[in-house]
Amino acid sequence: MLSLPIEYYLVLSAVIFLIGAVGVITRRNAIIIFMCIELMLNAVNLTLIAFSQYLGNMVGQIMVLMVMTVAAAEAAVGLAIVLALFRNKQTVYLDEVNLLKW
């Protein structure tokens, strides 16, 4: 079985995390921002799995299960917030929404 060096996985994870971070910073659509946060969490999962495989223990894989649980909860809460925002303001663009204004 062909095994790739850990550096390949870490570079791929860094690229995925960077794409997610740029998306969070530059986009104003709430749904796209949540998708970019999911990309960032998946990049962290890839790093944890790579180190878990490299070190030969299961701690990283257990942490991935915890991160996936947090990601599922974040997706459910985020979708509920986006739906409530759309019902009240008729938009999902965050720069058009100002809830603190009188």
N, CA, C and O atoms as CSV, one atom per row, in Angstrom:
chain,resi,resn,atom,element,x,y,z
A,1,MET,N,N,0.837,-1.179,0.000
A,1,MET,CA,C,0.000,0.000,0.000
A,1,MET,C,C,0.881,1.241,0.000
A,1,MET,O,O,1.825,1.338,0.784
A,2,LEU,N,N,0.576,2.179,-0.870
A,2,LEU,CA,C,1.342,3.405,-0.999
A,2,LEU,C,C,0.928,4.393,0.081
A,2,LEU,O,O,-0.254,4.698,0.246
A,3,SER,N,N,1.912,4.885,0.807
A,3,SER,CA,C,1.629,5.841,1.878
A,3,SER,C,C,2.275,7.176,1.533
A,3,SER,O,O,3.474,7.251,1.261
A,4,LEU,N,N,1.467,8.217,1.550
A,4,LEU,CA,C,1.974,9.552,1.263
A,4,LEU,C,C,2.587,10.160,2.511
A,4,LEU,O,O,2.153,9.851,3.621
A,5,PRO,N,N,3.587,11.021,2.355
A,5,PRO,CA,C,4.153,11.709,3.533
A,5,PRO,C,C,3.119,12.621,4.186
A,5,PRO,O,O,2.182,13.084,3.534
A,6,ILE,N,N,3.297,12.869,5.455
A,6,ILE,CA,C,2.340,13.675,6.205
A,6,ILE,C,C,2.307,15.110,5.699
A,6,ILE,O,O,1.296,15.796,5.852
A,7,GLU,N,N,3.404,15.572,5.094
A,7,GLU,CA,C,3.448,16.948,4.601
A,7,GLU,C,C,2.392,17.210,3.529
A,7,GLU,O,O,1.854,18.313,3.448
A,8,TYR,N,N,2.096,16.211,2.715
A,8,TYR,CA,C,1.075,16.380,1.680
A,8,TYR,C,C,-0.296,16.653,2.300
A,8,TYR,O,O,-1.037,17.526,1.849
A,9,TYR,N,N,-0.613,15.890,3.336
A,9,TYR,CA,C,-1.883,16.089,4.012
A,9,TYR,C,C,-1.946,17.454,4.699
A,9,TYR,O,O,-2.984,18.115,4.691
A,10,LEU,N,N,-0.828,17.865,5.293
A,10,LEU,CA,C,-0.809,19.152,5.988
A,10,LEU,C,C,-0.911,20.321,5.020
A,10,LEU,O,O,-1.554,21.324,5.329
A,11,VAL,N,N,-0.286,20.206,3.855
A,11,VAL,CA,C,-0.393,21.271,2.853
A,11,VAL,C,C,-1.819,21.341,2.316
A,11,VAL,O,O,-2.376,22.428,2.161
A,12,LEU,N,N,-2.405,20.187,2.034
A,12,LEU,CA,C,-3.797,20.168,1.566
A,12,LEU,C,C,-4.732,20.763,2.618
A,12,LEU,O,O,-5.642,21.523,2.287
A,13,SER,N,N,-4.505,20.418,3.873
A,13,SER,CA,C,-5.319,20.959,4.950
A,13,SER,C,C,-5.145,22.468,5.069
A,13,SER,O,O,-6.121,23.183,5.296
A,14,ALA,N,N,-3.922,22.961,4.920
A,14,ALA,CA,C,-3.678,24.405,4.992
A,14,ALA,C,C,-4.361,25.133,3.842
A,14,ALA,O,O,-4.900,26.223,4.033
A,15,VAL,N,N,-4.344,24.545,2.657
A,15,VAL,CA,C,-5.005,25.170,1.506
A,15,VAL,C,C,-6.514,25.224,1.723
A,15,VAL,O,O,-7.143,26.249,1.459
A,16,ILE,N,N,-7.098,24.127,2.202
A,16,ILE,CA,C,-8.540,24.107,2.453
A,16,ILE,C,C,-8.904,25.112,3.540
A,16,ILE,O,O,-9.907,25.815,3.423
A,17,PHE,N,N,-8.099,25.184,4.594
A,17,PHE,CA,C,-8.370,26.143,5.666
A,17,PHE,C,C,-8.250,27.575,5.152
A,17,PHE,O,O,-9.047,28.435,5.528
A,18,LEU,N,N,-7.274,27.836,4.308
A,18,LEU,CA,C,-7.092,29.176,3.754
A,18,LEU,C,C,-8.268,29.571,2.864
A,18,LEU,O,O,-8.722,30.714,2.914
A,19,ILE,N,N,-8.762,28.650,2.060
A,19,ILE,CA,C,-9.939,28.928,1.234
A,19,ILE,C,C,-11.136,29.272,2.115
A,19,ILE,O,O,-11.877,30.210,1.820
A,20,GLY,N,N,-11.323,28.520,3.188
A,20,GLY,CA,C,-12.413,28.802,4.108
A,20,GLY,C,C,-12.255,30.141,4.805
A,20,GLY,O,O,-13.231,30.876,4.957
A,21,ALA,N,N,-11.038,30.472,5.233
A,21,ALA,CA,C,-10.804,31.742,5.924
A,21,ALA,C,C,-11.026,32.929,4.988
A,21,ALA,O,O,-11.613,33.934,5.387
A,22,VAL,N,N,-10.561,32.815,3.753
A,22,VAL,CA,C,-10.782,33.891,2.781
A,22,VAL,C,C,-12.270,34.041,2.502
A,22,VAL,O,O,-12.762,35.160,2.357
A,23,GLY,N,N,-12.981,32.943,2.426
A,23,GLY,CA,C,-14.425,33.006,2.206
A,23,GLY,C,C,-15.155,33.677,3.354
A,23,GLY,O,O,-16.083,34.452,3.123
A,24,VAL,N,N,-14.756,33.396,4.585
A,24,VAL,CA,C,-15.396,34.031,5.736
A,24,VAL,C,C,-15.120,35.528,5.752
A,24,VAL,O,O,-15.998,36.320,6.096
A,25,ILE,N,N,-13.910,35.914,5.383
A,25,ILE,CA,C,-13.542,37.330,5.435
A,25,ILE,C,C,-14.174,38.129,4.300
A,25,ILE,O,O,-14.587,39.270,4.509
A,26,THR,N,N,-14.256,37.554,3.109
A,26,THR,CA,C,-14.659,38.348,1.947
A,26,THR,C,C,-16.140,38.270,1.613
A,26,THR,O,O,-16.663,39.195,0.991
A,27,ARG,N,N,-16.829,37.226,1.989
A,27,ARG,CA,C,-18.235,37.058,1.591
A,27,ARG,C,C,-19.173,37.709,2.587
A,27,ARG,O,O,-18.839,37.863,3.761
A,28,ARG,N,N,-20.350,38.092,2.112
A,28,ARG,CA,C,-21.358,38.713,2.966
A,28,ARG,C,C,-22.629,37.885,3.061
A,28,ARG,O,O,-23.523,38.221,3.838
A,29,ASN,N,N,-22.728,36.821,2.295
A,29,ASN,CA,C,-23.889,35.946,2.340
A,29,ASN,C,C,-23.726,34.992,3.529
A,29,ASN,O,O,-22.705,34.314,3.648
A,30,ALA,N,N,-24.725,34.944,4.396
A,30,ALA,CA,C,-24.623,34.145,5.616
A,30,ALA,C,C,-24.471,32.655,5.314
A,30,ALA,O,O,-23.747,31.954,6.022
A,31,ILE,N,N,-25.131,32.173,4.292
A,31,ILE,CA,C,-25.054,30.748,3.959
A,31,ILE,C,C,-23.650,30.389,3.475
A,31,ILE,O,O,-23.114,29.344,3.846
A,32,ILE,N,N,-23.060,31.238,2.659
A,32,ILE,CA,C,-21.694,30.985,2.177
A,32,ILE,C,C,-20.693,31.067,3.319
A,32,ILE,O,O,-19.722,30.311,3.347
A,33,ILE,N,N,-20.919,31.977,4.262
A,33,ILE,CA,C,-20.028,32.074,5.414
A,33,ILE,C,C,-20.089,30.786,6.236
A,33,ILE,O,O,-19.053,30.293,6.682
A,34,PHE,N,N,-21.282,30.239,6.441
A,34,PHE,CA,C,-21.390,28.980,7.170
A,34,PHE,C,C,-20.724,27.835,6.410
A,34,PHE,O,O,-20.117,26.959,7.026
A,35,MET,N,N,-20.828,27.830,5.092
A,35,MET,CA,C,-20.146,26.800,4.305
A,35,MET,C,C,-18.630,26.924,4.426
A,35,MET,O,O,-17.924,25.916,4.477
A,36,CYS,N,N,-18.134,28.147,4.472
A,36,CYS,CA,C,-16.692,28.351,4.629
A,36,CYS,C,C,-16.212,27.933,6.014
A,36,CYS,O,O,-15.098,27.432,6.163
A,37,ILE,N,N,-17.048,28.138,7.024
A,37,ILE,CA,C,-16.695,27.658,8.365
A,37,ILE,C,C,-16.634,26.136,8.382
A,37,ILE,O,O,-15.772,25.554,9.040
A,38,GLU,N,N,-17.535,25.499,7.666
A,38,GLU,CA,C,-17.502,24.040,7.548
A,38,GLU,C,C,-16.223,23.575,6.844
A,38,GLU,O,O,-15.640,22.558,7.222
A,39,LEU,N,N,-15.791,24.317,5.824
A,39,LEU,CA,C,-14.519,23.991,5.166
A,39,LEU,C,C,-13.363,24.066,6.149
A,39,LEU,O,O,-12.486,23.202,6.153
A,40,MET,N,N,-13.364,25.093,6.977
A,40,MET,CA,C,-12.292,25.249,7.958
A,40,MET,C,C,-12.308,24.103,8.968
A,40,MET,O,O,-11.250,23.601,9.346
A,41,LEU,N,N,-13.485,23.686,9.406
A,41,LEU,CA,C,-13.566,22.564,10.339
A,41,LEU,C,C,-13.106,21.256,9.686
A,41,LEU,O,O,-12.475,20.424,10.339
A,42,ASN,N,N,-13.420,21.073,8.403
A,42,ASN,CA,C,-12.953,19.870,7.705
A,42,ASN,C,C,-11.447,19.879,7.511
A,42,ASN,O,O,-10.823,18.818,7.513
A,43,ALA,N,N,-10.854,21.042,7.346
A,43,ALA,CA,C,-9.396,21.127,7.255
A,43,ALA,C,C,-8.752,20.704,8.579
A,43,ALA,O,O,-7.735,20.009,8.594
A,44,VAL,N,N,-9.347,21.124,9.667
A,44,VAL,CA,C,-8.851,20.704,10.983
A,44,VAL,C,C,-9.012,19.195,11.150
A,44,VAL,O,O,-8.125,18.535,11.691
A,45,ASN,N,N,-10.133,18.646,10.691
A,45,ASN,CA,C,-10.336,17.196,10.754
A,45,ASN,C,C,-9.273,16.448,9.971
A,45,ASN,O,O,-8.758,15.431,10.436
A,46,LEU,N,N,-8.942,16.943,8.788
A,46,LEU,CA,C,-7.903,16.298,7.984
A,46,LEU,C,C,-6.560,16.321,8.703
A,46,LEU,O,O,-5.825,15.333,8.677
A,47,THR,N,N,-6.239,17.428,9.336
A,47,THR,CA,C,-4.982,17.520,10.086
A,47,THR,C,C,-4.972,16.541,11.258
A,47,THR,O,O,-3.972,15.862,11.494
A,48,LEU,N,N,-6.077,16.468,11.989
A,48,LEU,CA,C,-6.143,15.540,13.121
A,48,LEU,C,C,-5.997,14.090,12.677
A,48,LEU,O,O,-5.299,13.307,13.321
A,49,ILE,N,N,-6.653,13.732,11.575
A,49,ILE,CA,C,-6.548,12.355,11.066
A,49,ILE,C,C,-5.125,12.064,10.594
A,49,ILE,O,O,-4.603,10.974,10.828
A,50,ALA,N,N,-4.495,13.039,9.928
A,50,ALA,CA,C,-3.124,12.833,9.445
A,50,ALA,C,C,-2.161,12.611,10.605
A,50,ALA,O,O,-1.326,11.708,10.554
A,51,PHE,N,N,-2.273,13.424,11.646
A,51,PHE,CA,C,-1.390,13.239,12.799
A,51,PHE,C,C,-1.716,11.961,13.557
A,51,PHE,O,O,-0.818,11.306,14.087
A,52,SER,N,N,-2.983,11.604,13.613
A,52,SER,CA,C,-3.361,10.362,14.267
A,52,SER,C,C,-2.744,9.161,13.553
A,52,SER,O,O,-2.236,8.238,14.191
A,53,GLN,N,N,-2.796,9.186,12.239
A,53,GLN,CA,C,-2.196,8.093,11.463
A,53,GLN,C,C,-0.680,8.093,11.586
A,53,GLN,O,O,-0.058,7.035,11.689
A,54,TYR,N,N,-0.091,9.278,11.577
A,54,TYR,CA,C,1.372,9.401,11.647
A,54,TYR,C,C,1.901,8.926,13.000
A,54,TYR,O,O,2.926,8.248,13.068
A,55,LEU,N,N,1.198,9.286,14.074
A,55,LEU,CA,C,1.655,8.913,15.412
A,55,LEU,C,C,1.196,7.525,15.832
A,55,LEU,O,O,1.733,6.954,16.782
A,56,GLY,N,N,0.217,6.982,15.138
A,56,GLY,CA,C,-0.225,5.621,15.419
A,56,GLY,C,C,-1.138,5.495,16.623
A,56,GLY,O,O,-1.211,4.427,17.230
A,57,ASN,N,N,-1.843,6.572,16.984
A,57,ASN,CA,C,-2.803,6.461,18.088
A,57,ASN,C,C,-4.172,6.933,17.625
A,57,ASN,O,O,-4.316,7.493,16.538
A,58,MET,N,N,-5.164,6.702,18.453
A,58,MET,CA,C,-6.552,6.984,18.071
A,58,MET,C,C,-7.081,8.307,18.617
A,58,MET,O,O,-8.247,8.635,18.401
A,59,VAL,N,N,-6.259,9.063,19.312
A,59,VAL,CA,C,-6.724,10.291,19.954
A,59,VAL,C,C,-7.220,11.290,18.905
A,59,VAL,O,O,-8.252,11.932,19.102
A,60,GLY,N,N,-6.502,11.422,17.805
A,60,GLY,CA,C,-6.901,12.347,16.751
A,60,GLY,C,C,-8.237,11.973,16.136
A,60,GLY,O,O,-9.042,12.846,15.812
A,61,GLN,N,N,-8.476,10.684,15.973
A,61,GLN,CA,C,-9.734,10.244,15.382
A,61,GLN,C,C,-10.906,10.455,16.336
A,61,GLN,O,O,-12.023,10.725,15.894
A,62,ILE,N,N,-10.664,10.335,17.631
A,62,ILE,CA,C,-11.710,10.634,18.612
A,62,ILE,C,C,-12.013,12.126,18.604
A,62,ILE,O,O,-13.171,12.527,18.723
A,63,MET,N,N,-10.982,12.948,18.464
A,63,MET,CA,C,-11.186,14.396,18.384
A,63,MET,C,C,-11.980,14.766,17.138
A,63,MET,O,O,-12.786,15.696,17.169
A,64,VAL,N,N,-11.758,14.048,16.043
A,64,VAL,CA,C,-12.512,14.303,14.813
A,64,VAL,C,C,-13.997,14.058,15.039
A,64,VAL,O,O,-14.828,14.810,14.529
A,65,LEU,N,N,-14.342,13.030,15.785
A,65,LEU,CA,C,-15.750,12.781,16.090
A,65,LEU,C,C,-16.349,13.941,16.880
A,65,LEU,O,O,-17.498,14.322,16.654
A,66,MET,N,N,-15.573,14.501,17.806
A,66,MET,CA,C,-16.059,15.655,18.568
A,66,MET,C,C,-16.228,16.875,17.675
A,66,MET,O,O,-17.216,17.600,17.795
A,67,VAL,N,N,-15.273,17.106,16.782
A,67,VAL,CA,C,-15.366,18.243,15.870
A,67,VAL,C,C,-16.551,18.081,14.930
A,67,VAL,O,O,-17.237,19.055,14.623
A,68,MET,N,N,-16.795,16.857,14.471
A,68,MET,CA,C,-17.944,16.620,13.600
A,68,MET,C,C,-19.256,16.866,14.339
A,68,MET,O,O,-20.219,17.348,13.743
A,69,THR,N,N,-19.302,16.542,15.620
A,69,THR,CA,C,-20.497,16.809,16.423
A,69,THR,C,C,-20.732,18.306,16.549
A,69,THR,O,O,-21.860,18.779,16.408
A,70,VAL,N,N,-19.667,19.049,16.813
A,70,VAL,CA,C,-19.780,20.505,16.906
A,70,VAL,C,C,-20.188,21.090,15.553
A,70,VAL,O,O,-20.987,22.025,15.501
A,71,ALA,N,N,-19.655,20.554,14.472
A,71,ALA,CA,C,-20.002,21.049,13.139
A,71,ALA,C,C,-21.475,20.789,12.814
A,71,ALA,O,O,-22.130,21.629,12.196
A,72,ALA,N,N,-21.988,19.651,13.219
A,72,ALA,CA,C,-23.405,19.355,12.978
A,72,ALA,C,C,-24.297,20.295,13.789
A,72,ALA,O,O,-25.311,20.780,13.289
A,73,ALA,N,N,-23.920,20.546,15.023
A,73,ALA,CA,C,-24.700,21.476,15.844
A,73,ALA,C,C,-24.608,22.890,15.288
A,73,ALA,O,O,-25.599,23.621,15.286
A,74,GLU,N,N,-23.440,23.276,14.823
A,74,GLU,CA,C,-23.263,24.609,14.227
A,74,GLU,C,C,-24.101,24.760,12.966
A,74,GLU,O,O,-24.664,25.827,12.719
A,75,ALA,N,N,-24.187,23.717,12.179
A,75,ALA,CA,C,-24.987,23.780,10.956
A,75,ALA,C,C,-26.472,23.912,11.289
A,75,ALA,O,O,-27.188,24.672,10.636
A,76,ALA,N,N,-26.932,23.184,12.288
A,76,ALA,CA,C,-28.347,23.259,12.657
A,76,ALA,C,C,-28.698,24.625,13.230
A,76,ALA,O,O,-29.707,25.216,12.847
A,77,VAL,N,N,-27.881,25.129,14.136
A,77,VAL,CA,C,-28.138,26.444,14.729
A,77,VAL,C,C,-27.979,27.545,13.686
A,77,VAL,O,O,-28.765,28.493,13.648
A,78,GLY,N,N,-26.963,27.416,12.844
A,78,GLY,CA,C,-26.745,28.422,11.798
A,78,GLY,C,C,-27.891,28.485,10.809
A,78,GLY,O,O,-28.300,29.574,10.405
A,79,LEU,N,N,-28.414,27.343,10.415
A,79,LEU,CA,C,-29.553,27.328,9.503
A,79,LEU,C,C,-30.785,27.956,10.150
A,79,LEU,O,O,-31.535,28.675,9.490
A,80,ALA,N,N,-30.996,27.687,11.430
A,80,ALA,CA,C,-32.126,28.300,12.135
A,80,ALA,C,C,-31.964,29.819,12.202
A,80,ALA,O,O,-32.938,30.552,12.034
A,81,ILE,N,N,-30.764,30.287,12.443
A,81,ILE,CA,C,-30.518,31.739,12.489
A,81,ILE,C,C,-30.744,32.354,11.114
A,81,ILE,O,O,-31.355,33.418,11.010
A,82,VAL,N,N,-30.264,31.707,10.065
A,82,VAL,CA,C,-30.436,32.235,8.715
A,82,VAL,C,C,-31.922,32.273,8.342
A,82,VAL,O,O,-32.382,33.242,7.737
A,83,LEU,N,N,-32.660,31.245,8.693
A,83,LEU,CA,C,-34.096,31.238,8.400
A,83,LEU,C,C,-34.824,32.346,9.163
A,83,LEU,O,O,-35.687,33.017,8.598
A,84,ALA,N,N,-34.489,32.541,10.426
A,84,ALA,CA,C,-35.117,33.616,11.199
A,84,ALA,C,C,-34.739,34.981,10.642
A,84,ALA,O,O,-35.569,35.889,10.598
A,85,LEU,N,N,-33.495,35.124,10.218
A,85,LEU,CA,C,-33.036,36.380,9.631
A,85,LEU,C,C,-33.774,36.667,8.327
A,85,LEU,O,O,-34.171,37.803,8.068
A,86,PHE,N,N,-33.953,35.639,7.515
A,86,PHE,CA,C,-34.643,35.834,6.246
A,86,PHE,C,C,-36.123,36.158,6.458
A,86,PHE,O,O,-36.689,36.973,5.728
A,87,ARG,N,N,-36.742,35.536,7.436
A,87,ARG,CA,C,-38.151,35.824,7.706
A,87,ARG,C,C,-38.355,37.262,8.179
A,87,ARG,O,O,-39.344,37.903,7.825
A,88,ASN,N,N,-37.415,37.765,8.981
A,88,ASN,CA,C,-37.569,39.110,9.533
A,88,ASN,C,C,-37.104,40.211,8.588
A,88,ASN,O,O,-37.752,41.253,8.494
A,89,LYS,N,N,-36.001,39.999,7.893
A,89,LYS,CA,C,-35.400,41.060,7.086
A,89,LYS,C,C,-35.456,40.819,5.584
A,89,LYS,O,O,-35.068,41.698,4.814
A,90,GLN,N,N,-35.923,39.665,5.148
A,90,GLN,CA,C,-36.032,39.303,3.726
A,90,GLN,C,C,-34.693,39.326,2.999
A,90,GLN,O,O,-34.654,39.572,1.793
A,91,THR,N,N,-33.609,39.078,3.701
A,91,THR,CA,C,-32.287,39.010,3.083
A,91,THR,C,C,-31.386,38.109,3.914
A,91,THR,O,O,-31.598,37.938,5.115
A,92,VAL,N,N,-30.370,37.530,3.258
A,92,VAL,CA,C,-29.361,36.745,3.971
A,92,VAL,C,C,-27.987,37.401,3.876
A,92,VAL,O,O,-26.988,36.817,4.295
A,93,TYR,N,N,-27.935,38.610,3.326
A,93,TYR,CA,C,-26.672,39.336,3.233
A,93,TYR,C,C,-26.427,40.072,4.543
A,93,TYR,O,O,-27.247,40.886,4.966
A,94,LEU,N,N,-25.312,39.787,5.174
A,94,LEU,CA,C,-25.068,40.303,6.509
A,94,LEU,C,C,-24.778,41.796,6.532
A,94,LEU,O,O,-24.996,42.440,7.559
A,95,ASP,N,N,-24.295,42.365,5.436
A,95,ASP,CA,C,-24.029,43.798,5.445
A,95,ASP,C,C,-25.311,44.626,5.314
A,95,ASP,O,O,-25.292,45.829,5.573
A,96,GLU,N,N,-26.413,44.007,4.918
A,96,GLU,CA,C,-27.688,44.705,4.812
A,96,GLU,C,C,-28.523,44.600,6.089
A,96,GLU,O,O,-29.563,45.247,6.208
A,97,VAL,N,N,-28.074,43.797,7.028
A,97,VAL,CA,C,-28.826,43.569,8.253
A,97,VAL,C,C,-28.148,44.325,9.390
A,97,VAL,O,O,-26.954,44.159,9.641
A,98,ASN,N,N,-28.931,45.159,10.074
A,98,ASN,CA,C,-28.433,45.853,11.248
A,98,ASN,C,C,-29.505,45.754,12.318
A,98,ASN,O,O,-30.434,46.561,12.352
A,99,LEU,N,N,-29.376,44.763,13.193
A,99,LEU,CA,C,-30.388,44.520,14.203
A,99,LEU,C,C,-30.248,45.440,15.414
A,99,LEU,O,O,-31.171,45.527,16.224
A,100,LEU,N,N,-29.112,46.129,15.554
A,100,LEU,CA,C,-28.899,46.990,16.703
A,100,LEU,C,C,-29.359,48.418,16.463
A,100,LEU,O,O,-29.323,49.244,17.375
A,101,LYS,N,N,-29.791,48.713,15.249
A,101,LYS,CA,C,-30.247,50.051,14.922
A,101,LYS,C,C,-31.670,50.266,15.427
A,101,LYS,O,O,-32.492,49.354,15.338
A,102,TRP,N,N,-31.980,51.446,15.954
A,102,TRP,CA,C,-33.314,51.748,16.486
A,102,TRP,C,C,-34.277,51.954,15.407
A,102,TRP,O,O,-35.451,52.217,15.669
